Amino acid sequence: MEAARKLLLQNKAWAQERTLNDPSYFSRHAQIQTPEFLWIGCSDSRIPANEVTGTEPGEIFVHRNIANLVVHTDLNLLSVLQYAVHVLKVKHVIVCGHYGCGGVKAAMTNGNFGLLNKWLRNIKDTYRLHRDELEAIEDLDARADRLTELNVQEQVLNLAKTSIIQQAWKETQRPLLLGWVYHIENGALDQVCQIDHTYELDPIYRYIS
């Protein structure tokens, strides 16, 4: 309980400091949010989207889950995506993974993680698709880093497979889909892939409307 109370006290100090430095800070943000970006990131507590991108509240819309997955049956993710793209009209959707991801490393093993098995199966599918490349990498940490990159690429492709993105591309040629990876050891972001409305998606995934 003491730890939670400490958070409340820190919140009060933070709010007071913000108001002191900028009296209209909260009233300005309370009126409307017009983010340009949707961030789909990992739930890892070391990667706060606003801080690593240097953005202010209202500039980036955020969804996080274990290993930054875009799963076609995840109604939570799809609801966030639809709201961000069709209501907030974001111009960019970023899938951001990170090196040293526990979810990625767990998916590389044969461990039984209970309910989590169903979620990690999506990463195992990516491993299977790229097995030859991955297993040519002898160092397991380096292999996990490469799987992290490939996982981000697959999740960006999964975004392109949704009717939500395809409809937006047809109507407005946005958003741009970006795949990034974060280095926990130094705070740097690297881009690993990019897809826009000109991307030639496999015809089996296209929706006609």
matplotlib code that plots the C-alpha trace (Angstrom):
import matplotlib.pyplot as plt

x = [0.0, 2.9, 4.2, 0.8, 0.5, 3.9, 2.7, -0.2, 2.1, 4.4, 1.4, 0.5, 4.0, 4.2, 0.8, 1.9, 5.2, 3.5, 1.0, 3.7, 5.7, 2.7, -0.6, -2.7, -1.0, -3.9, -6.7, -5.2, -4.9, -8.4, -10.1, -9.2, -6.6, -5.3, -2.4, -0.5, 0.7, -0.7, 2.0, 1.6, 4.3, 5.3, 3.9, 7.5, 7.7, 11.0, 9.6, 7.1, 6.1, 5.9, 9.3, 11.3, 9.8, 10.0, 6.3, 3.7, 0.3, -2.1, 0.6, 0.7, -2.1, -0.9, -1.7, 0.5, 0.6, 3.1, 5.6, 3.7, 1.5, -1.2, -3.5, -6.5, -8.8, -7.7, -10.8, -9.0, -6.2, -8.6, -10.9, -7.9, -6.8, -10.2, -10.6, -7.1, -7.4, -11.0, -11.8, -8.5, -7.2, -3.6, -1.1, 1.3, 0.9, 4.1, 4.7, 7.6, 9.4, 12.6, 15.7, 15.8, 12.0, 11.0, 8.0, 10.2, 12.7, 10.0, 8.5, 11.9, 11.7, 9.5, 8.4, 4.8, 3.6, -0.1, -2.5, 0.4, 1.1, -1.8, -0.4, 3.2, 2.1, 1.9, 5.6, 6.3, 4.6, 7.0, 9.9, 8.6, 8.4, 12.0, 13.4, 16.3, 17.6, 17.1, 18.7, 21.7, 22.4, 24.3, 24.3, 20.9, 20.8, 21.6, 18.9, 16.4, 17.3, 16.7, 13.4, 12.5, 13.0, 11.2, 8.3, 7.9, 7.9, 5.2, 3.0, 3.3, 2.2, -0.7, -1.8, -1.9, -4.0, -6.8, -9.9, -9.4, -6.1, -7.2, -10.3, -8.2, -5.7, -8.5, -10.1, -7.2, -3.9, -3.0, -1.7, 2.0, 2.9, 6.3, 8.2, 10.7, 12.9, 14.1, 17.5, 16.9, 20.7, 21.0, 17.5, 17.8, 15.1, 15.8, 13.4, 13.3, 10.4, 7.8, 4.6, 2.3, -0.8, 1.2, 2.2, 1.3, -0.5, -1.1, -4.5, -5.9, -5.8, -7.5, -11.0, -13.5, -15.8]
y = [0.0, 2.4, 2.0, 2.9, 5.9, 7.0, 7.1, 9.3, 11.7, 11.7, 12.5, 15.5, 16.8, 16.2, 18.0, 20.9, 21.2, 21.1, 23.7, 26.0, 25.8, 26.0, 27.2, 26.1, 22.7, 20.6, 22.8, 22.8, 19.0, 18.5, 20.0, 17.6, 15.0, 15.1, 12.6, 12.0, 8.6, 5.3, 3.4, -0.4, -1.4, -4.0, -3.9, -3.9, -1.3, 0.0, 1.4, 4.3, 5.5, 9.2, 9.3, 7.4, 9.5, 12.8, 13.5, 15.3, 14.1, 14.3, 13.6, 9.8, 7.3, 4.1, 0.4, -2.1, -5.8, -8.6, -8.6, -5.9, -8.3, -7.5, -10.5, -10.6, -12.0, -9.4, -7.1, -4.8, -4.1, -3.8, -1.4, 0.8, 0.6, 1.5, 4.4, 5.8, 5.4, 6.3, 8.7, 10.3, 10.0, 9.3, 9.6, 6.9, 3.5, 2.4, -1.2, -1.0, -4.0, -4.1, -6.1, -8.4, -9.0, -11.6, -12.7, -13.3, -15.3, -17.4, -18.1, -19.6, -22.2, -25.3, -24.1, -24.4, -21.0, -21.8, -19.3, -17.3, -20.2, -19.1, -15.6, -16.7, -19.0, -16.0, -15.5, -19.2, -18.9, -16.1, -18.3, -21.2, -18.9, -17.8, -21.0, -21.4, -17.8, -17.9, -21.3, -20.3, -17.8, -19.8, -17.2, -17.4, -13.7, -12.7, -15.1, -13.5, -10.1, -11.1, -12.8, -9.5, -7.7, -10.3, -10.2, -6.5, -6.9, -9.6, -7.4, -4.5, -6.9, -8.0, -4.4, -4.2, -7.3, -5.7, -4.2, -1.1, -0.2, -1.2, 1.0, 4.0, 3.5, 3.4, 6.6, 8.7, 7.0, 7.0, 5.8, 5.0, 1.8, 1.7, -1.0, 0.1, -1.7, -0.1, -0.6, -0.8, -0.4, 3.0, 4.3, 4.4, 3.5, 1.9, 1.5, -2.1, -1.7, 0.6, 0.0, 2.5, 2.5, 1.4, -1.9, -4.9, -7.1, -10.7, -10.8, -13.4, -10.8, -8.0, -6.9, -5.6, -2.8]
z = [0.0, 0.8, -2.8, -4.3, -1.9, -3.1, -6.7, -5.7, -4.0, -7.0, -9.2, -7.1, -7.3, -11.1, -11.7, -9.5, -11.4, -14.8, -13.8, -12.4, -15.6, -17.9, -16.3, -19.3, -19.7, -18.5, -19.7, -23.2, -23.3, -21.9, -24.9, -27.7, -28.8, -32.3, -32.4, -35.6, -34.5, -33.2, -31.3, -30.9, -28.5, -26.0, -22.4, -21.1, -18.3, -19.6, -22.8, -22.2, -25.7, -24.8, -23.2, -25.8, -28.6, -26.7, -27.3, -25.2, -24.1, -27.0, -29.7, -29.7, -29.2, -27.5, -27.5, -25.7, -25.4, -24.8, -27.7, -29.7, -31.6, -34.2, -33.9, -36.2, -33.4, -30.8, -30.6, -28.2, -30.7, -33.6, -31.7, -30.9, -34.5, -35.9, -33.6, -34.3, -38.0, -38.7, -35.9, -34.8, -38.4, -37.5, -40.3, -39.0, -37.3, -35.6, -34.4, -32.0, -30.6, -28.5, -28.2, -25.2, -25.3, -22.9, -25.0, -28.0, -26.0, -24.4, -27.8, -28.9, -26.2, -25.6, -22.2, -21.2, -20.1, -19.6, -21.1, -22.5, -24.9, -27.1, -27.4, -28.0, -30.7, -33.0, -32.6, -33.0, -36.4, -37.4, -36.2, -38.4, -41.5, -41.0, -39.5, -41.9, -41.4, -37.7, -37.0, -39.1, -36.2, -33.6, -30.8, -29.1, -28.1, -31.7, -32.9, -30.5, -31.8, -35.4, -34.4, -32.7, -36.0, -38.0, -35.6, -36.0, -39.8, -39.6, -37.3, -39.7, -42.5, -40.3, -40.1, -43.9, -43.9, -41.9, -43.6, -41.3, -43.0, -46.4, -46.3, -45.0, -47.8, -50.4, -49.1, -48.0, -48.8, -45.1, -42.7, -43.3, -41.4, -39.7, -37.9, -35.3, -32.8, -29.5, -27.9, -24.1, -23.5, -25.1, -25.8, -29.6, -32.1, -35.4, -38.4, -39.8, -42.3, -43.9, -45.8, -47.4, -49.6, -52.7, -51.1, -53.3, -50.7, -51.6, -53.3, -50.9, -48.1, -50.0, -49.2, -51.8, -50.7]

ax = plt.figure().add_subplot(projection="3d")
ax.plot(x, y, z, "-o")
ax.set_aspect("equal")
plt.show()
